[in-house]
Amino acid sequence: MLVQTNEIFTKVFFNDSKGFGFVGQEGGKDLFVHHSAIQKEGFISLAEGDRVSFDVVQGTKGPAAENVRKR
């Protein structure tokens, strides 16, 4: 279920070997992001300090980022 759209924040943490990480949500908790939610071809990852936009969805364990795009 889509909760919020078009958020833009700086990436906080991403573990390439495990394929997941977290993006910062201003004034709130960090959001989980799985590599499958990143809209990019080839090797899918984020680097510390990347600015990203994403949709906030309600995941099985809480809010998560989907449709993640680098800006």
HELIX and SHEET records of a PDB file:
HELIX    1   1 HIS A   35  ALA A   37  5                                   3    
SHEET    1   A 5 LEU A  31  HIS A  34  0                                        
SHEET    2   A 5 PHE A  20  VAL A  23 -1                                        
SHEET    3   A 5 LEU A   2  ASN A  15 -1                                        
SHEET    4   A 5 ARG A  51  GLY A  59 -1                                        
SHEET    5   A 5 GLY A  62  LYS A  70 -1                                        
END                                                                             
